Amino acid sequence: MPIVKIDVHKLSAERNLSALGGQVRIDNTVSLKNVEDMEFTLEGKKGLKFTFSFTCTYQPDLGSIVVEGKVLFVDETLVVEAIKKGWDKDKKIPGSVMEQIANAALHKGNIQAIKISEEINLPSPLPLPKVKSAEVN
């Protein structure tokens, strides 16, 4: 797999204490901010750093969580150069690569958001499993 590491470099959370109760909608989004070359030497391989932002917004105006980080990606030199060229030209990357990067960012972002949401008393951004008792007749 070309993804070798996911680093988080910024965590931000805010809870609006004056927000009214009721139905809460949680929107999770991931965006790609930048693509940079990684500086290292490995025969026939190159790397890229994909900077991402994961945002979890609680509506109506209950709060938000932001996780920013980098996904480190390594592949064959020609593949990496083509990805970087496409990003530099029109800020696009191939769908198969974007899928891997977005899924990695979503995974890391959701894990961090679950931890932070508990600390500031916001609902979990993902439904957590629950145990249900079985009715015995």
Beta strands, then each sheet from edge to edge (+ up, - down):
strand 1: 3-15
strand 2: 25-42
strand 3: 45-59
strand 4: 63-76
sheet 1: 1+ 4- 3+ 2-
end
